[in-house]
Amino acid sequence: MAKGWLKAITETDLLKQELKIIGLVDLSLEMANKLAEKFTDQLSLSDVMIGSDLNQVLTTTKPDILFDVVIPAARRDVVEIGLAHGCHVLSEKPMANSLDEAQELLQLANKADRIHAVVQNRRFISGIRRIDKFIKSGKLGDLTAIHCDFFLGAHFGGFRDKMQHVLLLDMAVHTFDAARFIMNKTPKAVYCQESNPKGSWYQHGAAANAIFEFSDNCTFTYRGSWCAEGANTSWESTWRVIGTNGTLLWDGADDMHASLVASDDGFIRLTEAVNVSDDVNIAQIHGHASVLTDFLQAVNNGTQPETVSGDNIKSLSMVFAAIESAKTQQRIEISSEENI
């Protein structure tokens, strides 16, 4: 994942000009050295400090920013150390391994007066921005529901194979966050069923079905599996967005179209196809690069990035409420305390 972050920097002029990588930390020095070698020419990493002790590297290099690209179990400690050294911190998702940890990180960031944000790169893609713009145009009318399907047979190997609630915690959080962003409403409650289907190569929770209740009587549903072989959806899920005036469909790739009601009578109302504009802010559709740019500009300008942890905890609360529902087989309310 660190390769993806560095690659995004090399491909973005603003990031290459404004960022200087001065340290790489990994429990495996061999891994850190290999990463440095791979990006030496593009990012001038020949003199970068490499170490396995985060405290030591931060003390020596004194950076402005820490990029936290670690497994979820290590996130809290890494962010706490970075904030204690006066760094602004941009973390991989999920924001934390529990809501209690997430709340602690919010408090630590506030106390340090530093920015802590989370990489939700999948809201920074063209499809999500196009849907958001179309909803805001009012053409769909009042939003009533969003339905997302995600089915892939993903053979990662590594830590994900042993993760508890792997789909909800490591992947569904992307779709939950994008749906919350598009709906611009508050998640209120969820009922979720989780399973690990026969033939799954994951240890736990490779499939889930969730129904979320949002404010304004809106519904968001998610059906997903990371061990569904054949007929794969996009990594972005397939989307059905329903409003009082019609429906927008997106396959998660290039096919997006909307149908709006075109008559006021008949058993099934006539509809007409409507163009969904692809004219969106180009700076907001480059995934990791857009998140990094948004974060860097916030640091430089003293503003809040779009995926600041105080907002991202609302998406994380959806994940942990879904997990709690799956455990208890009960509808779980998402309390206002979790929606800071």
C-alpha positions as CSV (number, residue, x, y, z in Angstrom):
1,M,0.0,0.0,0.0
2,A,2.9,2.3,0.7
3,K,4.0,1.8,-3.0
4,G,0.5,3.2,-4.0
5,W,1.0,6.3,-1.9
6,L,4.5,7.0,-3.3
7,K,3.4,6.3,-6.8
8,A,0.6,8.8,-6.5
9,I,3.2,11.4,-5.4
10,T,5.4,10.7,-8.4
11,E,2.5,11.1,-10.8
12,T,1.3,14.5,-9.3
13,D,3.3,17.6,-10.0
14,L,2.0,19.5,-7.0
15,L,2.9,16.7,-4.6
16,K,6.3,16.2,-6.1
17,Q,7.1,19.9,-5.7
18,E,5.7,20.3,-2.2
19,L,6.6,17.0,-0.5
20,K,10.0,15.7,0.4
21,I,10.2,12.2,1.8
22,I,12.8,12.3,4.6
23,G,12.2,9.0,6.4
24,L,10.9,5.5,5.9
25,V,10.0,3.2,8.8
26,D,9.2,-0.5,8.7
27,L,9.6,-3.3,11.1
28,S,11.5,-4.9,8.3
29,L,14.5,-2.8,7.2
30,E,14.7,-5.0,4.1
31,M,11.2,-3.9,3.1
32,A,12.0,-0.2,3.7
33,N,15.2,-0.4,1.8
34,K,13.5,-2.1,-1.2
35,L,10.8,0.7,-1.2
36,A,13.5,3.4,-1.1
37,E,15.4,1.7,-4.0
38,K,12.2,1.5,-6.1
39,F,11.5,5.3,-5.8
40,T,15.1,6.6,-5.5
41,D,15.1,8.3,-8.9
42,Q,11.6,9.7,-8.9
43,L,11.6,11.0,-5.3
44,S,15.3,11.5,-4.5
45,L,15.3,8.9,-1.7
46,S,19.0,8.1,-1.9
47,D,19.7,10.0,1.4
48,V,16.4,9.2,3.1
49,M,16.6,7.9,6.7
50,I,15.5,4.3,7.1
51,G,14.7,2.7,10.4
52,S,12.5,0.3,12.3
53,D,11.9,2.6,15.3
54,L,9.3,5.3,14.6
55,N,10.1,7.4,17.6
56,Q,13.8,7.4,16.7
57,V,13.2,8.4,13.0
58,L,10.8,11.1,13.9
59,T,13.2,12.5,16.6
60,T,16.0,12.6,14.0
61,T,14.2,13.8,10.9
62,K,11.6,16.2,12.6
63,P,9.0,16.0,9.7
64,D,5.9,18.1,9.3
65,I,3.8,15.1,8.2
66,L,3.5,11.5,9.0
67,F,2.0,9.1,6.5
68,D,0.5,6.2,8.4
69,V,0.4,3.1,6.2
70,V,0.2,0.2,8.6
71,I,-2.1,-2.6,9.4
72,P,-5.2,-1.6,11.4
73,A,-4.0,-3.2,14.7
74,A,-1.0,-0.8,14.7
75,R,-2.8,2.3,13.7
76,R,-3.6,3.8,17.1
77,D,0.0,3.7,18.4
78,V,1.5,5.0,15.2
79,V,-0.9,8.0,15.1
80,E,-0.3,8.8,18.7
81,I,3.4,8.8,18.3
82,G,3.2,11.0,15.2
83,L,0.9,13.5,16.9
84,A,3.2,13.6,19.9
85,H,6.1,14.6,17.6
86,G,4.0,17.5,16.2
87,C,3.2,15.8,12.9
88,H,0.0,16.2,10.9
89,V,-1.0,12.6,10.2
90,L,-2.7,11.0,7.2
91,S,-3.8,7.4,7.9
92,E,-4.8,4.5,5.8
93,K,-8.3,3.3,6.4
94,P,-9.9,2.1,8.6
95,M,-9.4,5.1,10.9
96,A,-9.1,2.8,14.0
97,N,-9.6,-0.7,15.2
98,S,-12.5,0.3,17.4
99,L,-14.7,3.3,18.0
100,D,-13.1,3.8,21.4
101,E,-9.7,4.1,19.7
102,A,-11.1,6.4,17.1
103,Q,-12.5,8.7,19.8
104,E,-9.0,8.7,21.5
105,L,-7.3,9.7,18.2
106,L,-9.8,12.6,17.8
107,Q,-8.9,13.8,21.3
108,L,-5.2,13.4,20.7
109,A,-5.3,15.3,17.4
110,N,-7.3,18.1,19.1
111,K,-4.9,18.3,22.0
112,A,-1.9,18.4,19.6
113,D,-3.7,20.9,17.4
114,R,-2.7,18.8,14.4
115,I,-4.7,17.5,11.5
116,H,-5.5,13.8,11.4
117,A,-7.3,12.6,8.3
118,V,-8.0,9.2,6.6
119,V,-7.5,8.0,3.1
120,Q,-10.9,7.4,1.7
121,N,-9.6,7.4,-1.8
122,R,-12.7,5.9,-3.4
123,R,-14.8,9.0,-2.8
124,F,-12.2,10.8,-5.0
125,I,-13.2,9.1,-8.2
126,S,-15.1,10.4,-11.2
127,G,-18.2,8.2,-10.7
128,I,-18.8,9.3,-7.1
129,R,-18.3,13.0,-7.9
130,R,-20.6,12.7,-10.9
131,I,-23.4,11.1,-8.8
132,D,-22.9,13.8,-6.1
133,K,-23.2,16.6,-8.7
134,F,-26.3,15.0,-10.3
135,I,-28.0,14.7,-6.9
136,K,-27.2,18.3,-6.0
137,S,-28.6,19.4,-9.4
138,G,-32.1,18.4,-8.1
139,K,-32.9,16.4,-11.2
140,L,-33.5,13.2,-9.2
141,G,-35.8,15.0,-6.8
142,D,-35.5,14.1,-3.2
143,L,-33.2,11.2,-2.5
144,T,-34.9,8.1,-1.1
145,A,-32.5,5.2,-1.4
146,I,-29.1,3.9,-2.5
147,H,-28.4,0.2,-3.1
148,C,-24.9,-1.1,-3.7
149,D,-23.6,-4.5,-4.7
150,F,-20.0,-5.6,-4.3
151,F,-18.9,-9.1,-5.4
152,L,-15.3,-10.2,-6.0
153,G,-13.1,-13.2,-5.6
154,A,-10.1,-11.4,-4.1
155,H,-7.1,-13.6,-3.2
156,F,-4.9,-11.2,-1.2
157,G,-2.9,-13.5,1.1
158,G,-1.3,-11.7,4.0
159,F,-3.1,-10.1,7.0
160,R,-6.5,-9.8,5.4
161,D,-6.9,-13.6,5.3
162,K,-6.8,-13.6,9.1
163,M,-8.8,-10.4,9.8
164,Q,-12.0,-10.6,11.8
165,H,-14.9,-8.9,9.9
166,V,-12.6,-8.5,6.9
167,L,-15.2,-7.3,4.3
168,L,-16.9,-4.8,6.6
169,L,-13.8,-3.4,8.2
170,D,-11.3,-3.4,5.3
171,M,-13.5,-2.9,2.2
172,A,-17.1,-2.0,2.9
173,V,-16.0,1.1,4.7
174,H,-15.1,2.5,1.3
175,T,-18.7,2.1,0.0
176,F,-20.2,3.2,3.3
177,D,-18.2,6.3,3.2
178,A,-19.0,7.1,-0.4
179,A,-22.7,6.5,0.2
180,R,-22.7,8.8,3.2
181,F,-20.9,11.5,1.2
182,I,-23.4,11.3,-1.6
183,M,-26.5,11.1,0.6
184,N,-25.3,14.0,2.8
185,K,-27.4,12.6,5.6
186,T,-26.9,11.1,9.0
187,P,-26.8,7.3,9.5
188,K,-29.3,6.4,12.2
189,A,-29.4,2.6,12.5
190,V,-28.4,-0.7,10.8
191,Y,-29.4,-4.3,10.6
192,C,-26.6,-6.5,9.2
193,Q,-26.0,-10.2,8.5
194,E,-22.4,-11.4,8.2
195,S,-21.1,-14.8,7.0
196,N,-18.0,-16.7,5.9
197,P,-19.4,-18.7,2.9
198,K,-18.4,-22.2,2.1
199,G,-15.2,-22.3,0.1
200,S,-14.0,-18.9,1.6
201,W,-10.2,-18.6,1.9
202,Y,-10.7,-15.9,4.6
203,Q,-10.8,-16.8,8.3
204,H,-13.8,-14.6,9.1
205,G,-16.5,-12.4,7.7
206,A,-15.9,-12.5,3.9
207,A,-19.6,-11.7,3.1
208,A,-22.2,-9.3,4.5
209,N,-25.6,-7.8,3.8
210,A,-26.6,-4.6,5.6
211,I,-29.6,-2.3,5.6
212,F,-28.9,1.2,7.0
213,E,-31.5,3.8,8.0
214,F,-30.5,7.4,7.3
215,S,-32.1,10.7,8.3
216,D,-35.0,12.0,6.1
217,N,-36.3,8.5,5.8
218,C,-33.6,7.4,3.4
219,T,-32.3,3.9,3.1
220,F,-28.9,2.5,2.1
221,T,-28.4,-1.2,1.4
222,Y,-25.2,-3.1,0.9
223,R,-24.7,-6.6,-0.4
224,G,-21.1,-7.8,-0.6
225,S,-18.6,-10.7,-0.8
226,W,-14.9,-11.0,-1.1
227,C,-15.1,-14.7,-1.9
228,A,-17.6,-14.6,-4.8
229,E,-15.9,-16.2,-7.8
230,G,-17.0,-15.2,-11.3
231,A,-19.2,-12.3,-12.6
232,N,-17.2,-9.8,-10.6
233,T,-18.5,-6.3,-10.0
234,S,-16.3,-3.3,-10.1
235,W,-14.1,-2.6,-7.0
236,E,-16.4,0.5,-6.6
237,S,-19.6,-1.7,-6.4
238,T,-22.6,-1.3,-8.7
239,W,-25.0,1.5,-7.6
240,R,-28.7,2.2,-7.9
241,V,-29.6,5.7,-6.7
242,I,-33.3,6.4,-6.3
243,G,-35.0,9.8,-6.0
244,T,-38.6,11.0,-6.2
245,N,-38.1,11.9,-9.9
246,G,-36.2,8.8,-11.1
247,T,-33.2,6.5,-10.8
248,L,-29.5,6.7,-11.6
249,L,-27.6,3.5,-12.4
250,W,-23.8,3.1,-12.3
251,D,-21.8,-0.1,-12.9
252,G,-18.8,1.2,-10.9
253,A,-16.8,1.7,-14.1
254,D,-17.8,3.7,-17.2
255,D,-21.5,3.0,-17.6
256,M,-23.7,5.6,-15.8
257,H,-27.1,6.7,-16.9
258,A,-30.3,8.1,-15.4
259,S,-34.0,7.7,-16.2
260,L,-36.4,10.4,-15.0
261,V,-40.2,10.4,-15.0
262,A,-41.6,12.0,-18.1
263,S,-45.3,11.7,-17.6
264,D,-47.9,12.2,-14.9
265,D,-50.3,9.4,-15.7
266,G,-50.3,5.7,-16.6
267,F,-49.8,2.6,-14.4
268,I,-46.1,2.7,-15.0
269,R,-45.0,6.2,-15.7
270,L,-43.1,6.9,-18.9
271,T,-39.4,7.8,-18.4
272,E,-36.8,9.5,-20.4
273,A,-33.0,9.0,-20.4
274,V,-31.1,12.0,-19.1
275,N,-27.4,12.7,-19.5
276,V,-25.3,12.5,-16.3
277,S,-22.6,15.1,-16.8
278,D,-19.0,14.1,-16.6
279,D,-17.9,17.7,-16.0
280,V,-16.5,17.5,-12.5
281,N,-13.6,19.1,-10.7
282,I,-10.6,17.2,-12.2
283,A,-8.6,17.7,-9.0
284,Q,-11.1,15.5,-7.1
285,I,-11.0,12.4,-9.3
286,H,-7.6,10.9,-8.9
287,G,-8.0,8.7,-5.9
288,H,-4.9,8.6,-3.6
289,A,-3.4,11.6,-5.3
290,S,-6.5,13.7,-4.7
291,V,-6.7,12.7,-1.0
292,L,-3.0,13.5,-0.6
293,T,-3.4,16.9,-2.4
294,D,-6.5,17.8,-0.3
295,F,-4.6,16.9,2.9
296,L,-1.5,18.9,1.9
297,Q,-3.5,21.9,1.0
298,A,-5.3,21.8,4.3
299,V,-1.9,21.6,6.1
300,N,-0.6,24.6,4.2
301,N,-3.8,26.7,4.4
302,G,-4.8,25.8,8.0
303,T,-8.1,24.4,6.8
304,Q,-9.8,21.0,7.3
305,P,-9.4,18.2,4.6
306,E,-12.5,16.5,3.3
307,T,-11.6,13.2,5.0
308,V,-10.6,14.7,8.4
309,S,-11.0,12.1,11.2
310,G,-13.8,14.1,12.8
311,D,-15.9,13.4,9.8
312,N,-14.5,10.0,8.9
313,I,-15.5,8.6,12.3
314,K,-19.1,8.8,11.1
315,S,-18.3,6.3,8.3
316,L,-16.4,4.1,10.9
317,S,-19.4,4.2,13.2
318,M,-21.4,2.6,10.3
319,V,-18.9,-0.2,10.1
320,F,-18.8,-1.0,13.8
321,A,-22.6,-0.7,14.1
322,A,-22.9,-3.2,11.3
323,I,-20.4,-5.5,13.0
324,E,-22.4,-5.2,16.3
325,S,-25.6,-6.0,14.5
326,A,-24.1,-9.0,12.9
327,K,-22.9,-10.3,16.2
328,T,-26.1,-9.7,18.1
329,Q,-28.5,-10.3,15.1
330,Q,-30.3,-7.2,16.2
331,R,-31.0,-3.7,14.7
332,I,-28.4,-1.4,16.1
333,E,-28.9,2.3,16.5
334,I,-26.0,4.6,15.6
335,S,-25.9,7.1,18.4
336,S,-25.3,10.8,18.1
337,E,-22.2,10.4,20.2
338,E,-20.6,8.4,17.5
339,N,-21.6,11.0,14.8
340,I,-19.4,13.8,16.0
